[in-house]
Amino acid sequence: MEMVAELPGFCGEKCSSASEAAKARGGPCAPSESRGTIATLEITSKRSDADVIELTVTIPADEVQKSIKTAYKEAGKVRIPGFRPGKAPRQVLENHYGGKEYFQAKATDELVNEKLPLAIDAEGHVPLDKPNVEELELVEEGSDYSFKASFTVRPILEVSSFDPLQIELPSEEATPEEIEQQLDTMLDYYADFAEVTDRPVEAGDFLILQIESTNGEERLEGLSGEAVPYQLGSGGLPASFDEHLIGAAIGETRTFDFSLNPEADGEAADAGATHVVATVKEIKTRIKPELTDAWVKEKIEFESVDELKSRIADSIKGRKQSELASLKEQLITEELAARLVGEPPALLLAQTEQGIYRDFFTSLQRRNQNFDDFLANTGLSPDAFRENIHEQAVLFASQALALDAFARHLALEVTEDEIRQEFVESGVGDPEALYQEWKDNGRISELREGILRMKATQHINENVEVLAPGTKPAAAKTKTKSEAKPAAAKTKKAKATEKAEKEPGGKETVTKKAPKAKKADTED
């Protein structure tokens, strides 16, 4: 008899209540084969070269008996002629339901659904796909019961180096050029226009034009009139329009054709070209005020130019600190991903992409924006959008696998108290009840993975080397997975020595609010 268990927490789609730090999960190091117990279960876990876990779970006879008894008890709640609910004997129930195999099947299904998530969690696995349960024999009273399941987990990959990451970041201090640029922008705001009578039109001038513009037989009303204001270099019209006016004197008329399409700029002979007859009526130039202590005190209400520059420098520094924090996070993510030896598997990438898509469309809904509007506003085509999502998935999945490698290298661990604390900090009314719910559903391992990555991220951020632009040494070529020396090649003595010498290390929807591992500076 073949039965497929519906397992809590293995819906194929990542539950939105899972830890933010486990968005692109990578797994902690797992032995190729292990044997363990949880409560009364016996568990054997074997890992294949294809990163498939084969799990054998054995349930003791007393648990089997209890499950069969429950199956009869539940079935007896229905009304059977001649008996009060719950009082019909077994033989009557078996006759009513078509034989004892019905109750054996119910007990089998119940046991597999209940025990498989617990066994997977006890072994520290987080499946990438729904576990495949082998064809099941029916449970028998008085006998232990064993079943087998298999599922794919993320690969155990290494990184090319565990040395501190090196990233290039510009200084957060404002440069003299940045201060002067902001001052110039501010003075533009207070500038006056002075009429020019002794020279022709120059780049940047403000003009008053008498202009007639036509496209074929159609008069362009927005570009026609007796006194139309226009500033050269403003970007309102293509550069070729400005070029035809530069050098014109006051009162001079220029006749020319140009294209309103910037991509066809200069192709005046096109059938869609706009014909223009323009006479320069006035030329004005922008006159900025002189920056003096008196002017600053009157207009800006600072005591001096130096105080104004100091305030501008502080403002620039604050903005750059915010931008550099985001840039630092991005660069660390890219550096981690670049160090990964090997490639994220297709199954992990598909899962990661699914999470990115879900977060993206949830964000669109919050902003009351539809997908077509988003594409129109960003100028992306659907194909370019999909490619962008795929690139993000590769980056995030690679980062997660690299973080797992660092966690193994640093021998990081997660205590039961740390796991419970995540539920406390989630803000739910009864954190202990939610913790027990996750534990009963076999979901603690996914939270543990998120906390491990958070710890690895914290270690990396604390040790990252920030270099000035252009000073980072060239990176060595990363080996492929096949070229890299397997971690298993180390002797037990070398592993023990290495472990003894290491010190443990020390990121954008749900009915119940779930615990989430705290975000470090790089999001998972």
HELIX and SHEET records of a PDB file:
HELIX    1   1 GLU A   20  ALA A   22  5                                   3    
HELIX    2   2 ALA A   61  ALA A   75  1                                  15    
HELIX    3   3 ARG A   90  TYR A   97  1                                   8    
HELIX    4   4 LYS A  100  ALA A  122  1                                  23    
HELIX    5   5 PRO A  176  TYR A  189  1                                  14    
HELIX    6   6 GLU A  221  LEU A  223  5                                   3    
HELIX    7   7 ALA A  239  LEU A  245  1                                   7    
HELIX    8   8 PRO A  262  ALA A  264  5                                   3    
HELIX    9   9 ASP A  293  LYS A  299  1                                   7    
HELIX   10  10 VAL A  305  ARG A  339  1                                  35    
HELIX   11  11 ALA A  346  ARG A  366  1                                  21    
HELIX   12  12 PHE A  371  THR A  378  1                                   8    
HELIX   13  13 PRO A  382  HIS A  409  1                                  28    
HELIX   14  14 GLU A  416  GLU A  425  1                                  10    
HELIX   15  15 PRO A  431  ASP A  440  1                                  10    
HELIX   16  16 ILE A  444  ASN A  463  1                                  20    
HELIX   17  17 ALA A  487  ALA A  489  5                                   3    
HELIX   18  18 LYS A  492  GLU A  501  1                                  10    
SHEET    1   A 5 GLU A  33  ILE A  38  0                                        
SHEET    2   A 5 LEU A  41  ARG A  47 -1                                        
SHEET    3   A 5 VAL A  52  ILE A  59 -1                                        
SHEET    4   A 5 TYR A 145  THR A 152 -1                                        
SHEET    5   A 5 ASN A 132  VAL A 133 -1                                        
SHEET    1   B 2 GLU A 158  VAL A 159  0                                        
SHEET    2   B 2 LEU A 340  VAL A 341 -1                                        
SHEET    1   C 2 GLN A 166  GLU A 168  0                                        
SHEET    2   C 2 GLU A 465  LEU A 467  1                                        
SHEET    1   D 4 ASP A 192  VAL A 196  0                                        
SHEET    2   D 4 THR A 274  ILE A 287 -1                                        
SHEET    3   D 4 PHE A 206  ASN A 215 -1                                        
SHEET    4   D 4 GLU A 218  ARG A 219 -1                                        
SHEET    1   E 3 ASP A 192  VAL A 196  0                                        
SHEET    2   E 3 THR A 274  ILE A 287 -1                                        
SHEET    3   E 3 THR A 253  PHE A 258 -1                                        
SHEET    1   F 4 ASP A 192  VAL A 196  0                                        
SHEET    2   F 4 THR A 274  ILE A 287 -1                                        
SHEET    3   F 4 PHE A 206  ASN A 215 -1                                        
SHEET    4   F 4 GLY A 225  GLN A 231 -1                                        
END                                                                             
